Amino acid sequence: QVQLVESGGGLVQPGGSLRLSCSVSGSILNYAVGWFRQAPGKEREGVSCINGNDGSTYYADSVKGRFTISRDNAKNTVYLQMKNLKPEDTAVYYCNAIRGESVAFSWGQGTQVTVSA
């Protein structure tokens, strides 16, 4: 069973930066991989994803221009560089491979991002 391990979260002030990492126990070479987040009382939402074939990327409007997704297929790792963080970015962040209209693997534990002064 493929496992996903997210890391890099923490407490940061508004305007600050964090870099999240998603380590996958299996190969992600052929998968698009996405970052998702879930804030308290809200549903999980997609934040960004990166294609496995051509590296093309997608960003939710709320993070466009502030977040950058990248991947290292050799390390089976996907990153999310987050800049100019806002309080509304506070959430638990998850990653997963994308399969069709759903995700490919069981969710990991996620990593908490808290943006607060």
C-alpha contacts under 8 A as a table, 3 or more apart, distances in Angstrom:
res1	aa1	res2	aa2	distance
2	V	24	V	6.91
2	V	25	S	5.50
2	V	26	G	5.57
2	V	105	F	6.66
2	V	106	S	7.95
3	Q	24	V	5.81
3	Q	25	S	5.29
3	Q	26	G	7.44
3	Q	105	F	7.54
3	Q	106	S	7.43
3	Q	108	G	6.95
4	L	22	C	6.62
4	L	23	S	5.82
4	L	24	V	4.79
4	L	25	S	6.65
4	L	95	C	7.19
4	L	96	N	7.13
4	L	106	S	7.95
4	L	107	W	6.96
4	L	108	G	5.14
5	V	22	C	5.58
5	V	23	S	5.15
5	V	24	V	6.52
5	V	108	G	5.86
5	V	109	Q	7.01
5	V	110	G	7.16
6	E	20	L	7.05
6	E	21	S	5.64
6	E	22	C	4.51
6	E	23	S	6.46
6	E	93	Y	7.70
6	E	94	Y	6.49
6	E	95	C	6.92
6	E	108	G	7.10
6	E	109	Q	7.11
6	E	110	G	5.30
6	E	111	T	5.64
7	S	20	L	5.70
7	S	21	S	5.26
7	S	22	C	6.58
7	S	110	G	7.37
7	S	111	T	5.51
8	G	18	L	6.98
8	G	19	R	5.88
8	G	20	L	4.47
8	G	21	S	6.08
8	G	111	T	6.87
9	G	18	L	6.87
9	G	19	R	7.48
9	G	20	L	6.23
9	G	111	T	5.21
9	G	112	Q	5.18
9	G	113	V	4.84
9	G	114	T	7.85
10	G	18	L	7.83
10	G	111	T	7.89
10	G	112	Q	6.11
10	G	113	V	5.04
10	G	114	T	6.10
11	L	113	V	6.19
11	L	114	T	4.73
11	L	115	V	5.92
11	L	116	S	7.15
12	V	16	G	5.89
12	V	17	S	7.23
12	V	18	L	7.82
12	V	85	L	7.99
12	V	113	V	7.82
12	V	114	T	6.28
12	V	115	V	5.01
12	V	116	S	6.31
12	V	117	A	7.71
13	Q	16	G	5.47
13	Q	85	L	7.64
13	Q	115	V	5.40
13	Q	116	S	5.04
13	Q	117	A	4.99
14	P	84	N	6.82
14	P	85	L	5.36
14	P	86	K	5.08
14	P	87	P	6.40
14	P	115	V	5.76
14	P	116	S	6.05
14	P	117	A	6.41
15	G	83	K	6.91
15	G	84	N	3.98
15	G	85	L	4.87
15	G	86	K	6.44
16	G	83	K	6.10
16	G	84	N	5.37
16	G	85	L	5.44
17	S	81	Q	7.53
17	S	82	M	5.39
17	S	83	K	4.37
17	S	84	N	6.18
17	S	85	L	6.20
18	L	81	Q	6.16
18	L	82	M	5.24
18	L	83	K	6.73
19	R	79	Y	6.85
19	R	80	L	5.62
19	R	81	Q	4.40
19	R	82	M	5.95
20	L	79	Y	5.51
20	L	80	L	4.97
20	L	81	Q	6.36
20	L	82	M	7.86
21	S	77	T	6.74
21	S	78	V	5.88
21	S	79	Y	4.57
21	S	80	L	6.52
22	C	77	T	5.36
22	C	78	V	5.03
22	C	79	Y	6.15
22	C	95	C	6.28
23	S	75	K	7.86
23	S	76	N	6.10
23	S	77	T	4.59
23	S	78	V	6.75
24	V	27	S	7.16
24	V	28	I	7.31
24	V	76	N	5.46
24	V	77	T	6.14
25	S	76	N	7.27
26	G	76	N	7.02
27	S	30	N	7.78
27	S	73	N	7.58
27	S	76	N	5.92
28	I	31	Y	5.22
28	I	32	A	7.74
28	I	33	V	7.73
28	I	52	G	7.49
28	I	73	N	6.57
28	I	76	N	5.88
28	I	97	A	7.42
29	L	52	G	5.91
29	L	53	N	7.85
29	L	73	N	5.75
29	L	76	N	7.61
30	N	52	G	5.25
30	N	53	N	6.68
31	Y	51	N	6.88
31	Y	52	G	4.92
31	Y	53	N	7.83
31	Y	97	A	5.90
31	Y	98	I	6.46
31	Y	99	R	7.50
32	A	49	C	6.73
32	A	50	I	5.50
32	A	51	N	4.23
32	A	52	G	4.66
32	A	53	N	7.84
32	A	97	A	5.76
32	A	98	I	5.42
32	A	99	R	7.74
33	V	49	C	5.42
33	V	50	I	5.52
33	V	51	N	6.68
33	V	52	G	7.29
33	V	78	V	7.47
33	V	95	C	7.07
33	V	96	N	5.71
33	V	97	A	4.22
33	V	98	I	5.64
34	G	46	G	7.20
34	G	47	V	7.35
34	G	48	S	5.52
34	G	49	C	3.83
34	G	50	I	6.34
34	G	95	C	5.54
34	G	96	N	5.57
34	G	97	A	6.15
34	G	98	I	6.71
35	W	46	G	6.26
35	W	47	V	5.49
35	W	48	S	5.28
35	W	49	C	6.10
35	W	80	L	7.59
35	W	93	Y	6.88
35	W	94	Y	5.67
35	W	95	C	4.39
35	W	96	N	6.70
36	F	44	R	6.54
36	F	45	E	5.43
36	F	46	G	4.35
36	F	47	V	5.08
36	F	48	S	7.08
36	F	93	Y	5.67
36	F	94	Y	5.05
36	F	95	C	5.91
36	F	96	N	7.93
37	R	44	R	5.40
37	R	45	E	5.48
37	R	46	G	6.57
37	R	47	V	6.76
37	R	91	A	5.81
37	R	92	V	5.42
37	R	93	Y	4.27
37	R	94	Y	5.86
38	Q	42	K	6.23
38	Q	43	E	5.88
38	Q	44	R	4.25
38	Q	45	E	6.33
38	Q	91	A	5.19
38	Q	92	V	5.31
38	Q	93	Y	6.59
39	A	42	K	5.37
39	A	43	E	7.25
39	A	44	R	7.31
39	A	90	T	6.42
39	A	91	A	4.17
39	A	92	V	6.36
40	P	91	A	6.97
46	G	49	C	7.97
46	G	60	A	7.04
47	V	59	Y	5.93
47	V	60	A	5.23
47	V	63	V	7.13
48	S	57	T	7.21
48	S	58	Y	5.31
48	S	59	Y	4.41
48	S	60	A	6.19
48	S	69	I	6.82
49	C	57	T	5.68
49	C	58	Y	5.29
49	C	59	Y	6.85
49	C	69	I	6.97
50	I	55	G	5.68
50	I	56	S	5.66
50	I	57	T	4.44
50	I	58	Y	6.52
50	I	69	I	6.74
50	I	70	S	6.99
50	I	71	R	7.65
51	N	54	D	6.00
51	N	55	G	4.73
51	N	56	S	5.20
51	N	57	T	6.29
52	G	55	G	5.76
57	T	69	I	7.28
59	Y	63	V	6.49
59	Y	64	K	5.51
59	Y	67	F	7.85
60	A	63	V	5.67
60	A	64	K	6.10
61	D	64	K	5.16
63	V	66	R	5.44
63	V	67	F	5.69
64	K	67	F	6.22
65	G	68	T	7.78
66	R	82	M	6.05
66	R	83	K	5.15
66	R	84	N	6.17
66	R	85	L	7.66
67	F	80	L	6.65
67	F	81	Q	5.50
67	F	82	M	4.47
67	F	83	K	6.12
68	T	80	L	5.66
68	T	81	Q	5.04
68	T	82	M	6.58
69	I	78	V	7.28
69	I	79	Y	5.63
69	I	80	L	4.57
69	I	81	Q	6.34
70	S	78	V	5.79
70	S	79	Y	5.22
70	S	80	L	6.59
71	R	76	N	7.71
71	R	77	T	5.84
71	R	78	V	4.20
71	R	79	Y	5.96
72	D	75	K	5.45
72	D	76	N	6.00
72	D	77	T	5.34
72	D	78	V	6.24
73	N	76	N	4.70
73	N	77	T	6.39
73	N	78	V	8.00
74	A	77	T	7.85
82	M	85	L	6.63
85	L	89	D	6.47
85	L	115	V	6.71
86	K	89	D	5.39
86	K	90	T	7.57
86	K	115	V	6.09
87	P	90	T	5.63
87	P	114	T	7.33
87	P	115	V	4.70
87	P	116	S	5.86
88	E	115	V	7.58
89	D	113	V	7.46
89	D	114	T	7.44
89	D	115	V	6.72
90	T	112	Q	7.76
90	T	113	V	5.33
90	T	114	T	4.57
90	T	115	V	5.46
91	A	112	Q	6.05
91	A	113	V	5.51
91	A	114	T	6.62
92	V	110	G	5.84
92	V	111	T	5.39
92	V	112	Q	4.33
92	V	113	V	5.99
93	Y	110	G	5.24
93	Y	111	T	5.24
93	Y	112	Q	6.22
93	Y	113	V	7.03
94	Y	107	W	7.31
94	Y	108	G	6.85
94	Y	109	Q	7.41
94	Y	110	G	4.58
94	Y	111	T	6.72
95	C	107	W	7.58
95	C	108	G	7.62
95	C	110	G	7.50
96	N	103	V	6.20
96	N	104	A	6.90
96	N	105	F	6.56
96	N	106	S	7.98
96	N	107	W	6.86
97	A	103	V	5.64
97	A	104	A	5.30
97	A	105	F	6.73
98	I	101	E	7.38
98	I	102	S	6.04
98	I	103	V	4.43
98	I	104	A	5.55
99	R	102	S	5.40
99	R	103	V	5.14
99	R	104	A	5.21
100	G	103	V	7.46
103	V	106	S	7.95
107	W	110	G	7.87
